[in-house]
Amino acid sequence: MQNQHTEQELLNEVPSLDLADFTSGNAEKKAAFVKSIGNAFNNIGFVAIKNHGLSDAHISQLYALTKAFFEQDQATKNQYEIEGLAGQRGYTGKQKETAKGFSTPDLKEFYHVGQELAADDPDPIRSEYPDNVWPTELPAFKEIMLKAFYTLEEAGKNILRAIAIYLELPEDYFDEKVKNGNSILRPIHYFPIENPDAVPADAVRAAAHGDINLITLLMGASAEGLQVLRRDDVWIPITALPDQVVVNVGDMLDRLTNNVLKSTIHRVVNPPKAQMHTSRYSIPFFMHPRSEMDLTCLESCISEANPKRYEDTSAGEFLTERLIELGLLKR
């Protein structure tokens, strides 16, 4: 019983790691980081990372601009919801996304920022990715959001290098696969509900789901609410400290590693009814590879004890299927 209690305590905690240990050039610190992040992703699927590159001042600017955009009137926001983009750039309105397996839309609205490609970037990348959409009412929006995008992308590349080493792959295994990847920075507004009794009983800010991508990097939200489903089917709260980003495994990495690294189910629960009239803001960075990445399970992750779980697919095919399931893309 004592050992079980100790494991239970460990499972309650999301490991806190320092990315500087991986990038410092110190072989012992690097190896310890690789072991710790691999073990965490093999178990709970989440870690908290410091020294990720975002400053406190930058994060404050990000949240101020996010709040300023979503506080605009609905007609102004609607100008930035572009038909035909499946919500992949610009604004997506309230209750437009429904988690896989659910019928009631999430109580949120969001904005998508993707790669800002240069004129000399090659096709098919340029023709595949839509142009970013920038709100003219907020002149600083583009600069601040893109700075966050590329800062978190760089942190994500280093985390993927650590994962590659843990999987006994070449350290640069993911580098070319995520270069000009289809990643997304998503400012989210979980909007106030003035009359909670008027929304469906099963309506929540974000229903239980796994992320589509390789890894997600999430800076601290403006309010509590994020929960992760532990291996014993108990929901536990996850809160990043001010100097941390929370990083979790997405479904693409889960598929690639045949569930060796686990895409953990998580959700954002509603606050108590008396606080439903308040907003919650969150800004995750979803790190995607390029669409042609092969997600076929790695042979090294298939064994008699862990037989192949997933059909072969590419990142692009998998993303398309999930966007259809979320209701953002029509067949």
C-alpha positions as CSV (number, residue, x, y, z in Angstrom):
1,M,0.0,0.0,0.0
2,Q,2.9,2.4,0.8
3,N,4.3,2.0,-2.8
4,Q,0.9,2.6,-4.3
5,H,0.5,5.8,-2.2
6,T,3.9,7.0,-3.3
7,E,3.0,6.5,-7.0
8,Q,-0.3,8.3,-6.5
9,E,1.5,11.3,-5.1
10,L,3.9,11.3,-8.0
11,L,1.1,11.1,-10.5
12,N,-0.5,14.2,-8.9
13,E,2.6,16.3,-9.9
14,V,3.5,17.5,-13.3
15,P,7.4,17.4,-13.4
16,S,9.1,20.8,-13.6
17,L,12.1,20.9,-15.9
18,D,14.6,23.6,-17.0
19,L,15.1,23.8,-20.8
20,A,18.5,25.4,-20.1
21,D,19.7,22.1,-18.8
22,F,19.2,20.6,-22.3
23,T,20.8,23.5,-24.2
24,S,23.6,24.3,-21.7
25,G,26.3,22.1,-23.3
26,N,26.6,20.1,-20.1
27,A,26.3,16.4,-21.0
28,E,25.1,15.3,-17.6
29,K,22.4,18.0,-17.4
30,K,21.3,17.2,-20.9
31,A,21.0,13.5,-20.3
32,A,19.0,14.1,-17.1
33,F,16.6,16.4,-19.0
34,V,16.1,13.8,-21.7
35,K,15.4,11.0,-19.2
36,S,13.0,13.2,-17.1
37,I,11.0,14.5,-20.1
38,G,10.8,11.0,-21.6
39,N,9.6,9.4,-18.4
40,A,7.0,12.2,-17.9
41,F,5.7,11.8,-21.5
42,N,5.7,8.1,-21.1
43,N,3.5,8.4,-18.0
44,I,1.4,11.5,-17.4
45,G,2.0,13.2,-20.8
46,F,2.7,16.7,-19.3
47,V,5.7,18.7,-18.1
48,A,6.3,22.2,-17.0
49,I,9.2,24.0,-18.6
50,K,11.1,27.1,-17.6
51,N,13.7,29.1,-19.6
52,H,11.4,28.7,-22.7
53,G,12.4,32.2,-24.1
54,L,9.2,34.2,-23.4
55,S,9.7,37.2,-21.0
56,D,7.2,38.3,-18.4
57,A,6.8,41.6,-20.3
58,H,6.1,39.8,-23.6
59,I,3.5,37.5,-22.0
60,S,1.8,40.5,-20.5
61,Q,1.7,42.1,-23.9
62,L,0.3,38.9,-25.4
63,Y,-2.6,38.8,-22.9
64,A,-3.3,42.5,-23.1
65,L,-3.7,42.2,-26.9
66,T,-5.7,39.0,-26.7
67,K,-8.1,40.7,-24.2
68,A,-8.3,43.8,-26.4
69,F,-9.2,41.8,-29.5
70,F,-11.9,39.7,-27.9
71,E,-13.4,42.7,-26.0
72,Q,-14.3,44.3,-29.4
73,D,-17.9,44.1,-30.6
74,Q,-19.0,41.0,-32.4
75,A,-19.3,42.8,-35.8
76,T,-15.7,43.9,-35.6
77,K,-14.4,40.4,-34.7
78,N,-16.5,38.8,-37.5
79,Q,-14.6,40.7,-40.1
80,Y,-11.6,38.4,-39.3
81,E,-13.5,35.1,-39.7
82,I,-12.6,34.1,-43.3
83,E,-14.8,31.6,-45.0
84,G,-13.0,28.6,-46.5
85,L,-10.0,28.6,-44.1
86,A,-11.5,25.9,-41.8
87,G,-10.6,28.2,-38.9
88,Q,-6.9,27.8,-39.6
89,R,-6.2,31.6,-39.7
90,G,-7.9,34.6,-38.2
91,Y,-11.0,34.5,-36.0
92,T,-13.3,31.6,-35.2
93,G,-16.6,32.6,-33.5
94,K,-18.3,31.4,-30.4
95,Q,-19.2,27.8,-30.1
96,K,-17.9,26.8,-33.5
97,E,-15.6,24.0,-32.4
98,T,-16.9,20.7,-30.9
99,A,-14.5,18.2,-29.3
100,K,-14.2,14.8,-30.9
101,G,-16.9,12.5,-29.6
102,F,-19.1,15.4,-28.3
103,S,-22.2,17.0,-29.8
104,T,-22.2,20.3,-27.7
105,P,-19.8,23.0,-28.9
106,D,-17.2,24.4,-26.5
107,L,-17.9,27.7,-24.8
108,K,-15.0,29.6,-26.5
109,E,-13.9,31.7,-29.4
110,F,-10.4,31.9,-30.7
111,Y,-7.9,33.4,-33.2
112,H,-5.3,31.5,-35.2
113,V,-1.8,32.7,-36.2
114,G,0.4,30.5,-38.4
115,Q,3.7,30.6,-40.2
116,E,4.5,33.9,-41.8
117,L,6.2,32.6,-44.9
118,A,8.6,34.6,-47.0
119,A,8.1,35.3,-50.7
120,D,11.0,32.9,-51.6
121,D,9.7,30.0,-49.4
122,P,9.1,27.0,-51.8
123,D,5.8,25.6,-52.9
124,P,3.9,23.5,-51.9
125,I,4.3,25.2,-48.5
126,R,3.2,28.6,-49.8
127,S,0.2,27.3,-51.6
128,E,-0.8,25.0,-48.7
129,Y,-0.8,27.6,-45.9
130,P,-3.3,30.5,-46.0
131,D,-2.0,34.0,-45.3
132,N,-2.3,35.3,-41.7
133,V,-5.1,37.6,-40.9
134,W,-4.2,40.7,-38.9
135,P,-6.7,43.0,-37.0
136,T,-6.2,46.5,-38.2
137,E,-7.6,47.9,-34.9
138,L,-4.6,46.6,-33.0
139,P,-1.3,47.6,-34.8
140,A,0.9,45.7,-32.4
141,F,-0.9,42.4,-32.7
142,K,1.1,41.1,-35.6
143,E,4.5,41.8,-34.1
144,I,3.7,40.5,-30.6
145,M,2.0,37.4,-31.8
146,L,4.7,36.4,-34.3
147,K,7.4,37.0,-31.8
148,A,5.6,34.5,-29.5
149,F,5.0,32.1,-32.3
150,Y,8.7,31.9,-33.2
151,T,9.9,31.9,-29.6
152,L,7.7,29.0,-28.7
153,E,8.6,27.2,-32.0
154,E,12.3,27.4,-31.1
155,A,11.6,26.0,-27.6
156,G,9.5,23.3,-29.2
157,K,12.3,22.3,-31.5
158,N,14.6,21.8,-28.6
159,I,12.0,19.7,-26.7
160,L,11.5,17.6,-29.8
161,R,15.3,17.1,-30.0
162,A,15.2,15.8,-26.4
163,I,12.3,13.5,-27.3
164,A,14.3,12.2,-30.3
165,I,17.2,11.3,-28.1
166,Y,14.9,9.6,-25.6
167,L,13.5,7.5,-28.5
168,E,17.0,6.6,-29.6
169,L,16.6,8.5,-32.8
170,P,19.1,11.0,-34.3
171,E,18.8,14.2,-32.3
172,D,17.8,16.2,-35.4
173,Y,15.1,13.6,-36.4
174,F,12.3,16.2,-36.2
175,D,14.2,19.3,-37.4
176,E,13.3,19.1,-41.1
177,K,9.9,17.7,-40.4
178,V,8.9,20.8,-38.4
179,K,10.8,23.4,-40.5
180,N,8.0,25.6,-41.8
181,G,5.6,23.3,-40.1
182,N,1.8,23.9,-40.0
183,S,2.0,25.2,-36.4
184,I,-0.6,27.4,-34.8
185,L,-0.6,30.0,-32.0
186,R,-4.1,30.2,-30.7
187,P,-5.3,33.0,-28.4
188,I,-8.5,31.7,-26.8
189,H,-11.3,33.5,-25.0
190,Y,-13.6,31.5,-22.8
191,F,-16.3,34.0,-22.9
192,P,-18.6,35.1,-20.0
193,I,-21.9,33.3,-19.6
194,E,-24.4,35.8,-18.0
195,N,-27.1,33.2,-17.7
196,P,-25.6,29.7,-17.0
197,D,-29.1,28.1,-17.0
198,A,-29.6,29.1,-20.6
199,V,-26.7,27.0,-22.0
200,P,-26.9,23.2,-22.4
201,A,-26.2,21.3,-19.2
202,D,-23.2,19.6,-20.8
203,A,-21.7,22.8,-22.3
204,V,-18.1,23.3,-21.0
205,R,-15.3,25.7,-21.9
206,A,-13.3,22.8,-23.5
207,A,-14.6,19.2,-23.5
208,A,-12.2,16.4,-22.8
209,H,-9.8,15.9,-25.8
210,G,-6.3,15.1,-26.9
211,D,-4.4,17.7,-29.0
212,I,-4.0,16.9,-32.7
213,N,-0.3,18.0,-33.1
214,L,3.1,16.8,-32.0
215,I,3.5,18.8,-28.8
216,T,1.6,21.8,-27.3
217,L,3.3,24.6,-25.3
218,L,0.9,26.5,-23.1
219,M,1.8,29.6,-21.1
220,G,-0.1,30.2,-17.8
221,A,-3.8,31.1,-18.4
222,S,-5.6,34.0,-16.9
223,A,-7.6,31.7,-14.6
224,E,-7.7,28.1,-13.4
225,G,-9.7,25.4,-15.1
226,L,-7.2,23.2,-17.0
227,Q,-7.4,19.6,-15.9
228,V,-5.6,16.4,-17.1
229,L,-6.9,12.9,-16.9
230,R,-4.5,10.7,-14.9
231,R,-3.8,7.1,-15.7
232,D,-6.2,6.0,-12.9
233,D,-9.0,8.0,-14.5
234,V,-8.9,10.8,-11.9
235,W,-9.0,14.4,-13.2
236,I,-6.2,16.7,-11.6
237,P,-5.8,20.4,-12.1
238,I,-2.8,21.7,-14.0
239,T,-1.5,25.3,-13.4
240,A,1.7,26.7,-14.9
241,L,3.8,29.0,-12.7
242,P,4.4,32.5,-14.1
243,D,7.9,31.5,-15.4
244,Q,6.8,28.2,-17.0
245,V,5.0,26.8,-20.0
246,V,3.2,23.5,-19.7
247,V,4.1,21.1,-22.5
248,N,2.0,18.0,-23.5
249,V,2.2,15.3,-26.1
250,G,-0.3,15.5,-29.0
251,D,-2.0,12.8,-30.9
252,M,0.5,12.9,-33.8
253,L,3.4,12.1,-31.5
254,D,1.3,9.4,-29.8
255,R,0.7,7.8,-33.2
256,L,4.3,8.0,-34.3
257,T,5.5,6.4,-31.0
258,N,2.7,3.8,-30.9
259,N,1.5,5.2,-27.6
260,V,4.9,5.0,-26.0
261,L,4.6,8.8,-25.5
262,K,1.0,9.4,-24.4
263,S,-1.3,12.1,-25.7
264,T,-3.1,12.8,-22.4
265,I,-6.7,13.7,-22.3
266,H,-7.4,17.1,-20.9
267,R,-10.2,19.7,-20.5
268,V,-11.1,23.1,-19.3
269,V,-13.9,23.0,-16.8
270,N,-16.4,25.7,-16.1
271,P,-15.9,27.8,-13.0
272,P,-18.5,27.8,-10.2
273,K,-21.9,29.1,-11.5
274,A,-21.3,32.4,-9.6
275,Q,-18.2,33.0,-11.6
276,M,-19.5,32.0,-15.1
277,H,-19.9,35.7,-15.9
278,T,-16.1,36.1,-16.0
279,S,-13.7,35.6,-18.9
280,R,-10.8,33.2,-19.1
281,Y,-7.9,33.7,-21.6
282,S,-5.4,31.1,-22.7
283,I,-2.7,31.1,-25.5
284,P,-1.5,27.6,-26.5
285,F,1.1,27.0,-29.3
286,F,0.3,23.8,-31.2
287,M,3.5,22.5,-32.8
288,H,2.7,20.7,-36.1
289,P,5.1,19.2,-38.6
290,R,4.7,19.7,-42.3
291,S,1.8,17.9,-43.9
292,E,4.0,15.3,-45.6
293,M,5.4,13.9,-42.4
294,D,4.8,10.2,-42.2
295,L,3.1,9.2,-38.9
296,T,3.6,5.5,-39.4
297,C,4.4,3.9,-36.0
298,L,8.2,3.7,-35.4
299,E,9.4,0.1,-35.7
300,S,11.3,0.6,-32.4
301,C,8.1,1.4,-30.6
302,I,6.3,-1.8,-31.8
303,S,6.8,-5.0,-29.8
304,E,4.9,-8.1,-28.8
305,A,3.9,-6.4,-25.6
306,N,3.0,-3.2,-27.5
307,P,1.6,-4.3,-30.9
308,K,1.0,-1.7,-33.6
309,R,-2.1,0.4,-32.6
310,Y,-2.6,2.8,-35.5
311,E,-3.1,2.7,-39.2
312,D,-0.5,4.4,-41.4
313,T,-1.2,8.1,-42.2
314,S,0.5,11.4,-42.9
315,A,0.3,14.5,-40.7
316,G,-1.8,16.3,-43.4
317,E,-4.3,13.4,-43.7
318,F,-4.6,13.1,-40.0
319,L,-5.1,16.9,-39.5
320,T,-7.8,17.0,-42.2
321,E,-9.7,14.1,-40.6
322,R,-9.6,15.8,-37.2
323,L,-10.7,19.2,-38.5
324,I,-13.7,17.4,-39.9
325,E,-14.4,15.7,-36.6
326,L,-14.2,19.1,-34.8
327,G,-16.7,20.6,-37.2
328,L,-14.3,23.2,-38.6
329,L,-14.0,21.5,-42.0
330,K,-16.7,20.0,-44.2
331,R,-16.2,16.8,-46.1
